[in-house]
Each structure stands twice: as structure tokens, then as C-alpha cells.
Amino acid sequence: MNIAPDSPARDDVRRLLDEHLADMFATSPAESVHALDHSALLAPSVTFWTARDDDGTLLGCGALSELEPGAETREGEIKSMRTAGQARGRGVASELLMVVLTEAKRREYARVSLETGSQDFFAPARRLYARHGFAECGPFGSYTPDPNSVFMTLDLTAHQPVAPSTPHPAQHPARLPADQAAAGGPADS
């Protein structure tokens, strides 16, 4: 498995993100869907990675967004974690999460938080995050209390991410230059 910075505008990534959004809207009321589409994931405050097989087949994606850029205490939010159906059960999400957490630590974020659903459909995601040290918390950033949302956070000042089981070429990924990101060139989730 290869995890590297990538563009959410690539065709196969867009299809996976569209599938992700369709599942979110099928599972949660529209006002409780906080997933980002591919264009929102191109924002300068977001770093996006994909996991791919050696043949380039897309296995999954994940993103790290900086909350309140320029704030004294830097914090991040995990966005758009998704494993392709044919890749589930292979540890893709855990590997992506380790890369995201390693990058958040490198950036010296104090904490990383996320929002996921409260429905049974999201139970595997909640278990994944809990296994990696995330704990439930209240709303953060611009979120408000929502019975359809579960908010989780990880204090990075006390947490050391476990090294991924396979080496990844992009342990300290850089953002794609804007022209490469728009063209879908390789360089994030």
C-alpha cells in the first residue's frame, strides 16, 4: 500500500468522494452532513492523501484540515476518511490515520478532532478512532450540538502515533502546488 499526497480532483478520487457523500446523505439528515466534496478539499488549509495498491488502484483517502489558521494553539480536523468497498478489512483506514496523525504532530498541532455520525452505520469509524486514542468530546470549531453527530478528539501533546506497518514514501507530505492540484497531478488523500 502506498500513501501519498494526492488531488481530490482526480477522477477515481472524485468517484470515491461522491460515493462517500451519497452514503452520508442516505444515512443522516442533510443538516447533519459535514462531509466535504472534492472542490472543498482543494482549499489551501487542507492536505489530502490517497492510499493506493502498487498498481495504482485507489484504496482510500483521508484529509487533514487546519482549524482556525493563524491561531496561537494549532489544531486540526480529520476530514473525508473513506475506504473503497473492495479494500475494507485491509487496514487502509488505520494506515491513512497514522499518516494524518504523523503530519499533525509534525505541524505541532495540540489536538486533532473529527465529526462522525451517531448512527450504527458509523460504528466502525467510531471504533477505529477509539482504538487510536480518540475520545468523545463536545462540538469544536464551528460545529454545534447535534444528535446525529459524534465529536471525537485526540490530545497530540500526550500521544505518540504508532508507526504504520508498511513504509510510506510521504511521511511528511507537502501540499500540491495549486496548478498540480487543479490538474489532478500526484504529489495527498
C-alpha positions as semicolon CSV with decimal commas, in nm:
position;residue;x (nm);y (nm);z (nm)
1;M;0,000;0,000;0,000
2;N;0,132;0,342;-0,096
3;I;0,002;0,652;0,081
4;A;0,092;0,988;-0,064
5;P;-0,044;1,338;-0,111
6;D;-0,289;1,345;-0,400
7;S;-0,554;1,561;-0,559
8;P;-0,922;1,517;-0,469
9;A;-0,996;1,627;-0,826
10;R;-0,862;1,302;-0,980
11;D;-1,141;1,104;-1,146
12;D;-1,118;0,793;-0,928
13;V;-1,092;1,004;-0,612
14;R;-1,394;1,212;-0,714
15;R;-1,596;0,893;-0,761
16;L;-1,496;0,770;-0,414
17;L;-1,581;1,108;-0,259
18;D;-1,915;1,116;-0,444
19;E;-1,990;0,768;-0,303
20;H;-1,893;0,895;0,042
21;L;-2,129;1,194;0,014
22;A;-2,412;0,975;-0,116
23;D;-2,374;0,746;0,188
24;M;-2,370;1,046;0,422
25;F;-2,693;1,188;0,276
26;A;-2,856;0,842;0,278
27;T;-2,766;0,793;0,644
28;S;-2,801;1,138;0,803
29;P;-3,034;1,436;0,769
30;A;-2,893;1,694;0,526
31;E;-2,828;1,948;0,804
32;S;-2,609;1,688;0,981
33;V;-2,389;1,605;0,681
34;H;-2,050;1,772;0,722
35;A;-1,852;1,578;0,460
36;L;-1,663;1,788;0,206
37;D;-1,686;1,749;-0,169
38;H;-1,376;1,734;-0,386
39;S;-1,369;2,109;-0,454
40;A;-1,379;2,197;-0,080
41;L;-1,090;1,955;-0,025
42;L;-0,876;2,167;-0,261
43;A;-0,867;2,451;-0,002
44;P;-0,517;2,564;0,099
45;S;-0,586;2,470;0,463
46;V;-0,648;2,103;0,365
47;T;-0,392;1,832;0,296
48;F;-0,534;1,529;0,119
49;W;-0,389;1,177;0,087
50;T;-0,482;0,863;-0,101
51;A;-0,388;0,504;-0,033
52;R;-0,323;0,301;-0,348
53;D;-0,215;-0,051;-0,437
54;D;0,114;-0,093;-0,622
55;D;-0,085;-0,096;-0,949
56;G;-0,240;0,244;-0,864
57;T;-0,583;0,115;-0,764
58;L;-0,745;0,358;-0,520
59;L;-0,795;0,201;-0,176
60;G;-0,900;0,501;0,030
61;C;-0,849;0,863;0,122
62;G;-0,826;1,099;0,415
63;A;-0,762;1,466;0,480
64;L;-0,629;1,696;0,748
65;S;-0,771;2,046;0,774
66;E;-0,621;2,317;0,992
67;L;-0,876;2,468;1,227
68;E;-0,850;2,845;1,266
69;P;-0,527;2,901;1,071
70;G;-0,311;3,154;1,250
71;A;-0,449;3,074;1,596
72;E;-0,198;3,063;1,880
73;T;-0,279;2,697;1,955
74;R;-0,283;2,500;1,631
75;E;-0,542;2,228;1,591
76;G;-0,650;2,006;1,305
77;E;-0,961;1,824;1,189
78;I;-0,972;1,490;1,013
79;K;-1,197;1,501;0,708
80;S;-1,310;1,267;0,431
81;M;-1,175;0,938;0,565
82;R;-1,310;0,673;0,328
83;T;-1,204;0,321;0,234
84;A;-1,310;0,185;-0,104
85;G;-1,552;-0,109;-0,074
86;Q;-1,312;-0,364;-0,223
87;A;-1,037;-0,259;0,022
88;R;-1,231;-0,281;0,350
89;G;-1,078;-0,503;0,614
90;R;-0,722;-0,450;0,487
91;G;-0,620;-0,183;0,739
92;V;-0,639;0,104;0,490
93;A;-0,811;0,344;0,731
94;S;-0,561;0,272;1,010
95;E;-0,266;0,330;0,776
96;L;-0,417;0,656;0,647
97;L;-0,492;0,769;1,001
98;M;-0,131;0,710;1,107
99;V;-0,005;0,926;0,820
100;V;-0,254;1,202;0,909
101;L;-0,156;1,191;1,278
102;T;0,214;1,190;1,196
103;E;0,166;1,501;0,983
104;A;-0,041;1,669;1,256
105;K;0,239;1,602;1,507
106;R;0,498;1,734;1,260
107;R;0,292;2,053;1,231
108;E;0,288;2,073;1,611
109;Y;-0,090;2,064;1,637
110;A;-0,201;2,040;2,000
111;R;-0,502;1,828;1,909
112;V;-0,683;1,666;1,620
113;S;-1,061;1,633;1,624
114;L;-1,327;1,490;1,397
115;E;-1,702;1,464;1,349
116;T;-1,870;1,140;1,254
117;G;-2,224;1,010;1,265
118;S;-2,407;0,872;1,567
119;Q;-2,594;0,607;1,363
120;D;-2,495;0,238;1,356
121;F;-2,358;0,288;1,003
122;F;-2,072;0,490;1,160
123;A;-1,991;0,243;1,442
124;P;-1,685;0,101;1,259
125;A;-1,544;0,453;1,222
126;R;-1,602;0,532;1,588
127;R;-1,429;0,206;1,687
128;L;-1,133;0,285;1,460
129;Y;-1,082;0,627;1,616
130;A;-1,126;0,495;1,972
131;R;-0,861;0,225;1,904
132;H;-0,622;0,505;1,811
133;G;-0,682;0,703;2,129
134;F;-0,962;0,940;2,028
135;A;-1,221;1,018;2,294
136;E;-1,568;1,165;2,258
137;C;-1,586;1,539;2,318
138;G;-1,823;1,828;2,266
139;P;-1,859;2,023;1,942
140;F;-1,544;2,201;1,827
141;G;-1,470;2,469;1,568
142;S;-1,795;2,586;1,409
143;Y;-1,993;2,271;1,495
144;T;-2,298;2,287;1,721
145;P;-2,459;2,011;1,929
146;D;-2,632;1,762;1,700
147;P;-2,788;1,426;1,799
148;N;-2,673;1,287;1,462
149;S;-2,308;1,373;1,527
150;V;-2,038;1,226;1,748
151;F;-1,739;1,451;1,808
152;M;-1,404;1,295;1,897
153;T;-1,063;1,439;1,977
154;L;-0,706;1,330;2,038
155;D;-0,462;1,532;2,250
156;L;-0,139;1,519;2,049
157;T;0,072;1,669;2,325
158;A;0,048;1,334;2,507
159;H;0,002;1,094;2,212
160;Q;0,271;0,931;2,002
161;P;0,128;0,791;1,677
162;V;0,218;0,428;1,617
163;A;0,435;0,390;1,310
164;P;0,249;0,243;1,012
165;S;0,318;-0,126;0,950
166;T;0,438;-0,055;0,598
167;P;0,673;0,225;0,498
168;H;0,519;0,517;0,316
169;P;0,710;0,748;0,083
170;A;0,529;1,057;0,210
171;Q;0,563;1,063;0,588
172;H;0,598;1,443;0,570
173;P;0,377;1,534;0,275
174;A;0,372;1,878;0,123
175;R;0,071;2,043;-0,035
176;L;0,039;2,014;-0,407
177;P;0,112;2,336;-0,589
178;A;-0,220;2,487;-0,699
179;D;-0,156;2,414;-1,067
180;Q;-0,085;2,043;-0,997
181;A;-0,385;2,012;-0,765
182;A;-0,619;2,155;-1,027
183;A;-0,474;1,925;-1,291
184;G;-0,502;1,622;-1,063
185;G;-0,125;1,565;-1,057
186;P;0,024;1,339;-0,797
187;A;0,220;1,489;-0,508
188;D;-0,223;1,393;-0,072
189;S;-0,600;1,173;0,029
